[in-house]
Amino acid sequence: MKELVLASNNKHKQKEIQNILTDYKILTLEDIGFFDEIEEDGNTFEENSLKKAKVISKFCKKDTIADDSGLCIEYLNNEPGVYSARYSKEATDEANIEKVLKKLSGKKSPAKFISVISLVKCSGEEYTFRGEAEGMIITEKIGTNGFGYDPIFYVKELDKTYAQLNDEEKNAISHRKKALTLLCDYLKKE
């Protein structure tokens, strides 16, 4: 089975990606012995995703994918954006959600999840694939599945939050699924 290195140790992301890229074994940073921190200092999802993939591909000399994703909330001028994982001082899912809900002060807002998957091949070739999922930020948490902002991201067509969806349902519509589908299409053509 072919291998792809995922420039992350996030087990949720690894599982989600592995469920979609079934023809590949997805390795994490721990699997390749990389324990340093990669500073995400880009202004866009594309910059952060590419930076992570380049650093790891250079380190392990393998084809590497990286994901940078986040939530853009219309009424908050697209915050938290690239700072989604570290939006609050505590940088926990709970604290990040609390900050969003406090800033929206009881209002709902259109929002979208964005995922950019970068592929950096050991040959140095670079590719990016972007997926987006539209939704609404609601005023309270609903559901217990998923991670991050899933409990407050409502999908009108399904009448559920991401956190109310099982893995299969979420993987069918998510921003990451859309980006990974573009990546899969590219890998199949290769």
N, C-alpha and C positions, 0 to 999 in steps of 0.2 A: 504494500500500500504506500502511495506517495505521502510525503510529509510536508506540512507547512508549519512554520513557527509563528505563533501568535505573540506579538509583542505586548504581552499582558500576563498577569497572574490572576486576573479576575475570573473565578471559577464559573460565575453566571454567564459571562461572555463566552468562555471556552465551551461550555455546554451548549449554548445557543448556536454558536458557530459550528460545532461538531455535528449537531442535529441537522444542519443545513448542508454542510460540505461533507456528505457522507462518504465520498470517494477518497478522502484525505484523513490522515491521522493528524490532529491538531496538537502541537506541542506548546507548552507554556514556557515562560522565562525560567521557571524553576527546573523544568525538564532539561534545559540547555545550560544550566548553571550560571545564569545572569541574575545578579542580585543588586545591581546599582539602580539608582533612581534616574529616570530620564525626565528632565525638566520640560514640561509642556508650556512653552513660552510663545507659541504662535498666536496670531490674531484670528486664525480661521481653523475650522475642523481639518481642512486639507493640510495646512502647515503642520499641525500637531501630529496627525496621522502619518504623514510622510516622514517626519523627523524620527518617530519611534521605529518605523519599519526600516529606515536606513541604518540607524544605530545597531539594531539587532541583526540585520542581514550581514552587516560588516563584521559583527562580533562572531557569528556562528557560521558564516559562509553558506547559508541556506536561504531558499526562497522564504520570505517573511511577509506576513500580513499584519497590519495594525488597524485598529478601529479608534476613531475619535468621534464621540457622539455626545449629543446634549439636547437640551430642551430650550426652545426659543418661544417666549411668551409675548404675544403681541402687545398687551397692555403694559408690559414692563420693558418696552423698547428692545425686545428680543433677548432680554436676560432670561436665565443665567448664561445661555450660549456656551462658549468654550470653557466657561468656569462652572459648568453644571455640577461636576463631582466635588468641587471645593467652593461652592457658593456661600456657605455659612462658615463662620469662624471654626466650628467643630468639624466641618467637612464630613458629616455623617448623613445618611439618607434622611433620617428623622429630622435633623436640624435644617437640612436644605429645604425639605418640604415645609417646615414651620416658617422659614424665612419667606418663601414664595407666598404662602397663605397670608402671612402678616402684611406683606407689601401689596397684595391684591385687596386687602381689607374687605373681605366678604363678597367680592365681585368674581364672576367667572370671566375667563378670557380665552379667545382663540389661541391655539398654540400648535407647534409642530416639533416632533422629534426629528433630529437629523443625525445620520450616520455616514461617515466617510471611511471607507475601507481602502487602505493603500496596500499595494503589492509591490515589494522591491525584490527583484530577482537577484540571485547571487551574481548574475552577469552585470548588474547595475541598472537594468531597465526599471523604470518606475511607472506605476499606473495608479489612478485613483477612481473610485466608484462611489457615487453619492446616492443615498436613499432618504426619502422623507415620508413621514406619516402625519397627517393632519388630525387634530383633535381639539379638545376643550379642557382647560384647567378648571376643575370644580372646587367647591368651597370646603369639602371635607374628604378625608381618606375613605376609600371603599375598596375592599378586597385585600387578600393576603399573599397572593402569588407575585412573582417578579421581584424587582429591585428598583432602587432609585426613585424616580418620580411616578412610577407605575400606579400607585394608589390614587393619584389625583389627575391622571391623564385619561379623560373620557373619550370614547370613540362612539360617535352618534349612531353609525350604521349598525353597530353591535349592541348598543344600549348598555355598554359595560366599560369599566376602566380596564387599563392594561392589567392591573392586579387582580381582576376577576377572571381573566382568561387563563386557560391552561397553556402549557408550553406549545402545543400543536397549534392552538388558535392564535397565539401571539406570533409565532414564527410564520404564520401564513400572511400576516399583514404588517409586520413591524418595519420600521425604517432600516434596521440592520438587515432584515431579510431582503428588502429591496436592493440594498447595496451589494449584499452577498450574491444575489441572483445575477447582477451585472458582472460580478467577479467570476461566477460559475460560467456564464456565457463566454467570457474571455478565455478561461482555462480550457473549456471544451474545444474552442477553435484552435488552440495551440498545438 
